[in-house]
Amino acid sequence: MAFKRMICLLLSALLCLGSAALAEQAEEPSFVMAGYDNTQYRDWVNNQFFFRMEDKTGVHFIYRQYTDNAEWTKAKAAMTAGDADLPDVLFKAALTGQECIDLRQKGVLIDLKPYLEEHAPHLWAILQEHPDYEAAITLPDGSIAALPFIAPTPAQNYMWINREWLNTLRLAEPTTAQELTDVLTAFKNRDPNRNGKADEIPMGFLGPFDLKFMAHAFGLIANDYNVFVDGEQVKFMPLEENYRLFVTWCRDLYQAGLLDKNGFSLTDEMRTVTDSKAAATYGIVLTNMAADVFKVTWAENYEILMPLSYDGKQVYRNFSGPLFRGTFAITSRCAQPEKLLEWVDFLYTEEGAILSGIGQEDVDYLVDGDGSWRLLESNQNNYDMYRGGTLIEGGAENPGILAGEFQQRMSGGEMVKNILEKQAQFAAFAVMPFPYYTLTAEEAAQVAPMQEELGYYVDMQLARWVLGEEEISDETFASFEQKLNELGLPAFLSFWQGILDRL
């Protein structure tokens, strides 16, 4: 009997331990996470960011990481409500507005808006401070299907000027179109790279897309559709009076040899430079980051040029805006969306931004007594492995915010600090020509053929004028406007006016 009693006590103890383990497991839910990330060396299963987030929140994930964008796009299109294989959450989801609308209509994505105030208070506070952010992520039906990444100093097509050339020629930074013309002329004629050759390219650009950013020198900005909002009215930049001034200026620059003669070609000669010892040949380039164009030591000599002034004002096209939409969504399969929103809300704090984009203090970086910080030498020497194995930023955008202020305190990173400071200064002049919008599939199908014809014609005509293939005159501009109308410009503007009116 004593033996049986002992067995019973042991079984009871094991049952209690099992119940406790089950209770502990119940407190740490497991969710299926799917998303796109092709960053080198990054495997979500072994990434320190996810380990640290699990330690902090108790939320565990089973990962489905897609490394091919086409496969991820196909997977999103195949999602249906009620599918037993549906993931709980889409992370680094790269969702387009049309995908959000489609997956909401199919019942795949839930409306996050009712949960945000209680379960994502940090993000909610940001949205309350910036109502335009909330409007930007709200779909036409009033729901919020996906959360954004927020960067007050977002990616931008900057003008990068060769500071070394300015210093060599003792030139001040240009602030107007005329001053820029004078600086470009000096770059062409005064051998700023000091190699004794006339090999300088005063200004490099890649086609009409880049060149139209320079219309800001005449107070003009527009989006990819060449439209902008003036008050409550949608207007077409190529029909504005100052557009002719801009075109004439570009033509004069080209004829004087101040614009890259291959700027309208399909050859990207800027990004083919590999000799780090060769003398720099570009004075100004239009790009997001100079280091992306010049994979050599040249990039260290370039800095962001502030927008040129026209009629006493500075304005520049804000290329992407502060939001990268569609980064995080929860599906109808998820039984506890509150848990996932509480998990992601941490990324909308500075602490979360640092964890996702820089790492963990005393493990990945050190903070010095003056408040500056520096990466561990091992991370500096093996940056790709550190970025892939420790961080989540890079590849498709992740949800959260940019740790901009913290990044500016990086020790010994004077180049990075200067870029961040310039970006923040530049952001004060960057304006979105048209508010954030989300087109339905039907609307996208309606506007696409109009844009294909009108956009192509505008770009080709700009190239013809700048290259001198066609005269700039009252007659050619009248013919230009007539052709635009024949291609459907009135219907095009009516379409965009309707989109604006519903926002």
N, C-alpha and C positions, 0 to 999 in steps of 0.2 A: 504493500500500500504506500509505503514511504517513497518507493521508486516511482510509482505512478503519480504521486503528488508532486514529486520533483519535476517529472516530465510535464505535468500540467502547468507548473509555475514557469518553466522554461518556455513553453508554448505561449503562455500569456505574455511573458516579457517580449518574445519575438513579435507577437501581434501588436504590442504597444509600440515597439520600435518601428514596425512596418507602418502603423498608423501615423506615427510622428513623421516618418519619411515621406509618406503620401501627403500629409498636411503641408510639410515644407515644400514639396514639389508643387502643390497647388498654389502656394504663395508666389512661386516663380514660374509664371506662364511661359510657354514656348510658342513662338509664332513663326510662320514661314515668310521669309523676306525674299523678294525677287527684284532685280534691277540690273542696270548696265554699268559696267566699269571695266575699261580696257587698259587702265594704267599699268605700266610695267612693274612687275614683281608683286602686284597686289592680289592676294587671295583672301577673300572675306573671311573664310573659315579660320585663317591664321593671323588676321590683322589685329594689332594691339588696340586700335580704336574700339572695336567691338567688344573685346575682352574687358576693357576699362569701363565701357558703358554698361556692360552686364554687371560688373562689380558695383557700379553706382546705383543702378536701377533694379537689379534683379530680373530684368527681362532678357530671356534667352531666345535666340533666333536659329532657325534652320535656313541655310542660305541657298539661293539659286542665283548665282552670279553669271550674267551674260557678258561675254567679252567681244561679241560681234554685234554691231549696231543693227545690221539687217535682221539678224536672228531675234534680237530683242524687240524690234518693231513688229516682226511677225508674231511673236509671242503675245504682245499687247493686243494685236488685232484679233487673236484667237480667243481671248478671254470672254467668258460668258458667265452670267450669274447662275449660281447653283452648281457650277462645275466643282466636283470634289477635289480637283487638282489646283484650284484657284489659290494663289498665295494670300496671306493676310494683309501684306503691306507691300507697296512699291516704293523702293528707296533708290535715290539717284535714277529716278524714273524716266527722265527726259520725255515727259508727256507734252505733246503739243496741245493747243487749245481745242483743236478738232478731236483729238483723242480723248480729252477730258469730257467733252460733250457726248461723244459716242459711247464711252464707257459708263457715263452717268445714265444715259438713256437706256442702255442695256441692263442697268441695275448692278453693274460690276463695282463701281465706286460709290461710296457713301458720301453724303453731304457733311463736311467737317464743321461747317459754320456753327451749328448748335452746341458743339463741344468746346469751342475755342476759349471762351471766356473763363470757364471753370478749369479746364484741363490743359490749356496751353496759355497760361497767364502772361508769360514773357512775350510771346508772339502777339497775343491780343493787345498788350500795351503798345507795341510798335504799330499795330494796325490802327489803334485809336489815335495815336499821334500823327499818323499819316493816312488819312482816309483814302487818298488816291491809291495807296498800296492795296487796301482792301478791295477797292473798286477794280483794280487790275487783276486780282485773282478770282473775282466773282464772275461766274458764267452768266450768260443771258437769262437763264431761268432763276437766278438769284442764289444758286448754291455755290459752295466752294469745294471743288473736287480735289484740289492739290495745293500744297504749300510751296512757298518760294525760297530761294536763297536771296538774301538782301545784302547788297553791297553799295553803300553810299558813294563810293568812288569806283564805279563799274568799269568794265572793259570799254575802251574808247579808241577811235581811230585818230590818234594824236599826230601833230606835226612835231617830229623829232629833229632838232637842229644840232649841227656839229659845233659844240661849245669850243673845242680846240681851235677850229677855224676862226670863230669869232674873236677869240683871244689873240690868235696869231696876226690877224688883220686889224686888231684893235677896233672892232665894230660893236656897237650896241645891239641888243636884241631888237628886231623890227617889231613895230606895233601897228602899222597900217600897211595897206597894199603897196603904196609907193615906197615905204621904207623896206618892205620885203623885196621889192624889185631891185632896189639899190644894193641890198645885201647879196642877193643872188648874182647880180652883175659883178660884184667884187669877188664872189666865190669863183666865178667863171674866169675872170681876167687877171687875178692877182696871185695865182698859184698858192692857195692856202695850205695844200698838203706838202709844199716845199720839195717836190721831187723833180722840178724843172720840166715837167710835161704838162701839156694842156689837156689833162685827162679828167678834170673835175666835171661832175654832173651836178649843177646847182640844186636841182630839185627832182627827186625820184617819186614816181607814182605808178599805180597799176590800174590803168583804164579809167573810164568815166566815173566809176564808183568812187575812187579816191579823189579825183579832180573836183567832183561836185561838193566835197567837203570844203573846198576853198571858196565856195560862193559866200561863205560867212564873211569874207573880207568886204562884201557889199551888202551885209545885213540879211542874207538869205540862208535859210536852212529848210530842208525837206526830208521826208523819210524815203524808203526804198521805192515807194510809188510816186515820188516827186510831188507829194501833196503836203500841205501844212495847214494849221488852223490859225486863222486871224479873227480873234473874237469868237464868234459862233459860226464862222463861215469857213468852209474848206476851199483852199486855193491851190493852184498848180504853179509851182515855182518857175518852170520855163516860160510862163507867160507874164511873169512879173517884170516891171520896167528895168530893174537893176540886173536882171539876168543877162541882158545884152551887154551891160558894162562888164560883167563877170566874164562872159565869153570873149569879148574884145581884149580884155586884160590877159586871159590865158593865151589867146592867139599871139599877142605881142610878146609874151614871155617865150613862147615856143619859137617864134621867128628869130628871137634874139639868142637862141640856144640856151635858155635858162631852165627849160623843162627837158626832162629825159626824152631824147628822140625816139626811144623805144617804149615810151609810156603806154601807147595804145596797142602794142604788139602783144602776142600771146606768150612771149618769152619773159620769164621773171628773172632778169639778170641780177637783181639785188640779192636774191637768196642763193645765188650760185657762187658767191665769193667764198673761198675756202682758205686762202693764203693769209694767215694772221700777220705776216710780216709785210704784206703789200700796203702801199700808201692808200689811205681812205680816199674814195672818189666821190662820195655823196655829201652834199651840204645839208639838205633837208629830205626826210623821207616821211611818208604818211603810212602809219602802221600802228598796231596796238602797242607792241613793245619793240624797241630797237634790237634787243637781243634775239627776237624771233626772226628778224631780217638778216642780221649780220652774225653768223655763228663764229665770230672772231673777236679779237680784242677791240675792234672798232667801236662796239656798242658802248663801251665805257665813256666815250667822248661825246655821246649824244644825250641831250636832255629835252624835256617837253617844252615846246614854245607855247606861250599863252595865246589865246585867240586874238586875231587882229581886230582893231577897232574900226568901226564905220560910223560916221556921223556922231562920234563921241560915245558909242556904245559897243560893247563886246558881246557877241553871241556865237554859239557853236552848236552844231548838231550833237545831241546826246545819242550816241549810236545804239546802245542796248538798254539804257535806263538802269535804275538801281535794282530791278528785280529780274531774277532768272526763274521763270515760272515752271510749274510741273515737276518739282523735285521729289515730292513725297505725297503718297495717297494711300488710303485704307480701303480695302475691299469689303464687300458684303459678307464674305466668309468669316471675317474677324468677329469673334464673340466679345472682345474687350477693347473697343477702339479707344476708350479712355486711357488704358495703359500705354498704348502706342503714342498717343498725343502727349502724355506726360513724359514719355521717353524722348520724343523729338523736341519738345519744348526746351529742354536743356541746351540744345544747339543754338537757340536764339538768345543765349546769354554770352557774355564775354568769356566766361570760363569754358563754356561748351565750344565756342569758336576757337579758343586756344587749343583745346584738346583735339579738335578735328583737323586743325590746320597747322599746328606747331608741335603738339604732343604734351607730355607730362613733365612738370617741373622736377628737377633733380634726377630725372631718368633720361629725358631727351634733350633738355636744355637747362641752363643754370641762370639764376637771376643774381646780378651783382649788387653791391651795396648802394650804388647810385640809381638803382631801378632799371638799368639796362639789362638785357639778357643775351645769351649766346648759346648756339647749339653745341652739344658735345662734339669734341673733335672727331670722334668716330662717325658721327652722323654727317659732319661736314665732308669727311673724306669718302663717304659712301652714300651720297645723298639719294640716289635712286632707290637703293634698298631701304633706307630710312623712310622715304616718302611712301614707298609701296607697302612696307610692312607695319608702319606705325600710324600713318595719317589716313584720312579718307578723302581729303580734297584732291582735285585733279580728275581728269576724265570727265564724265558727266557731272553736272553740278549736284552737290548734296544740299539738303535743307540746312538752314541756319543763317548766320550773319558773318560778316567779315570782321576779324579782330584787327581793324586798322590801326587803332591807337597803340595797341600793344606791339604791333609789327614795327611801328616807328621807333620803338625803344631798342631795336636790335643793335647790339654792340658791334662796332667795327663795320657796320653795314652802311657806310655813308652813301654809297650809290643807291642802295635800296631806300634808305631814309629820304634821300633827295627826290627819288621818283615818287614815293608815297606823298610827300609834301606837295610836290608839283601837281599830282593827280587831285589832291584835295583842293588846291587853289583853282585848278582848271574846272572842277565840278561846279563851281559857283557860276560859271558862264554857260554851262551845257544845258540845253533845253530840248525837251522832246517835241519834235514838230507836230506830232499827233499823239493823243492819249493812248494808253494801253487799250487794246480791244481784243476780242476773241470772235473769230468768224466761224459760223457753222459750216458744215461740209458743203451745203448748197451755196452759201455765200462765197466760199472759197472757189467753188467751181464757176460761179458767175463772174468773179473778178479776174480770174487767172488769164483767160484769153484776151481780155482788154489790156491787162498789164503787159502781156507778152508782146503785143503790137505797139502800144504806146511807149512802154519803157525802152524797147529796142530802138524805136525811131528817135526818141529823145537822145539816147546815148550815141547813136550813129551820127546824128546831126551835130551834136557837140564835137565829136571827133573831126567831122568834116570841116567845121568852122575853125577849130584850133589848128588843124594841120594845113589850113589854107586851101583845101580842096574846093571850098565854096566861099564866095564873098560874103562878108557881114554887111548887110544893107537893109533898108526898109523893105525892099522887095523880097529878099530871102526870108526875113522874119515874118512877113505877111504870108508867104507861101508855107512857112513852118506852121503857123497857127492854123491855116486852112487845112493842111494835111492832118494835124492833130484832131480837128473837128471831124474830118472824114473817117478817121480811125476810131471815133466814138468817144472823144473826150467829154462831151456833155453828159453822156450816160455814166461815164467813169466818175466824174465829179459828183453826180447825183447819188451814185452808190455810196461814196465815202461820206457825203453829207448825211445820208441815212444812218450810217454807222455812228457818226458823231452825235447825231440827235438822240440816239437811244442810250448813249453812255451817261 
